[in-house]
């Protein structure tokens, strides 16, 4: 309410802010742009398998791991998404001094991970 007692809420019909056409234009506007991404560079680890039983020590499932995937997470994932939209990401991030950082530096995650990490190191 305003000081004069009028409502600040509009009674006008609401039109969608994002239409298919407007979203397409926004995505296309990313092409040829440089986008600065700042944040933690994280390596996400996914384990795929079948839960075979419940552990007798704790109420958790025991999984027979069949496959492992390593993917970029955090700011590195955002940089990959920016690249997928057609822009050039400029990634400034922090990486820990651990095995995950070593894996990223050696390019052992995936082709997409290596490409993003290699671009970052070369910048």
C-alpha positions in Angstrom: 0.0 0.0 0.0 1.1 3.5 -0.7 0.8 6.4 1.7 -2.5 7.3 0.1 -3.9 3.8 0.5 -3.6 2.6 -3.0 -2.4 -0.9 -3.8 1.0 -1.4 -5.4 -0.2 -4.6 -7.0 -1.1 -4.2 -10.7 -4.4 -5.5 -11.9 -3.2 -5.5 -15.5 -3.1 -8.9 -17.2 0.3 -10.6 -16.9 2.1 -11.3 -20.1 4.8 -14.0 -20.2 8.2 -12.4 -19.8 10.0 -15.2 -21.7 8.6 -16.5 -24.9 10.2 -19.1 -27.2 11.3 -16.3 -29.5 12.7 -14.1 -26.8 14.7 -17.0 -25.3 16.0 -17.9 -28.7 17.2 -14.3 -29.2 18.9 -14.4 -25.8 20.7 -17.6 -26.5 21.8 -16.3 -30.0 23.1 -13.1 -28.3 25.7 -15.2 -26.5 27.6 -16.0 -29.7 30.9 -14.2 -30.1 30.7 -12.8 -26.5 33.3 -13.3 -23.8 31.8 -14.3 -20.4 33.8 -14.1 -17.2 33.1 -16.9 -14.8 34.6 -16.7 -11.3 34.3 -19.5 -8.7 35.5 -22.8 -7.4 36.6 -25.4 -9.9 35.2 -28.7 -8.8 35.5 -32.3 -10.1 32.3 -34.2 -9.7 32.5 -38.0 -9.4 29.6 -40.2 -10.4 29.5 -43.9 -9.5 27.1 -46.1 -11.4 26.2 -49.6 -10.2 23.6 -51.8 -8.6 22.6 -51.7 -4.9 23.0 -55.3 -3.8 22.3 -55.1 -0.1 22.1 -53.0 3.1 25.3 -52.7 5.1 25.1 -54.5 8.5 27.2 -51.7 10.1 25.0 -48.8 9.0 21.7 -48.2 7.3 23.3 -47.6 3.9 23.2 -49.4 0.6 26.2 -51.3 -0.6 26.8 -50.6 -4.3 28.7 -52.8 -6.8 30.3 -50.1 -8.9 30.1 -50.8 -12.6 31.2 -47.4 -14.0 32.7 -44.1 -12.9 32.4 -40.8 -14.6 34.3 -37.6 -13.8 32.8 -34.3 -14.9 33.6 -30.7 -14.3 31.5 -29.1 -11.5 31.1 -25.7 -10.0 32.4 -22.7 -12.0 34.0 -25.1 -14.5 30.6 -26.5 -15.3 29.2 -23.0 -15.7 32.1 -22.3 -18.1 31.2 -25.4 -20.2 27.5 -24.3 -20.3 28.6 -20.8 -21.5 30.7 -22.4 -24.2 27.7 -24.6 -25.2 25.7 -21.4 -25.7 28.3 -20.2 -28.2 30.3 -17.7 -26.0 33.9 -17.8 -25.0 34.2 -18.4 -21.2 37.0 -16.9 -19.3 37.3 -19.0 -16.2 39.0 -17.7 -13.0 38.8 -20.3 -10.3 40.3 -21.9 -7.3 41.5 -25.6 -7.4 42.5 -27.5 -4.3 45.9 -29.3 -4.0 44.4 -32.8 -4.1 43.8 -35.8 -6.2 40.9 -34.2 -8.1 43.0 -31.2 -9.1 45.7 -33.6 -10.3 43.1 -35.6 -12.3 41.9 -32.3 -14.0 45.5 -31.2 -14.8 46.3 -34.6 -16.3 43.1 -34.5 -18.4 41.7 -37.8 -17.1 38.1 -36.7 -16.7 36.5 -36.5 -20.1 37.2 -34.9 -23.4 35.0 -31.9 -22.5 36.7 -31.6 -19.1 40.2 -31.6 -20.8 39.1 -29.0 -23.3 37.8 -26.6 -20.7 40.7 -27.2 -18.3 43.2 -26.8 -21.2 41.7 -23.5 -22.2 41.8 -22.3 -18.7 45.5 -23.2 -18.3 46.4 -21.6 -21.5 44.7 -18.3 -20.7 
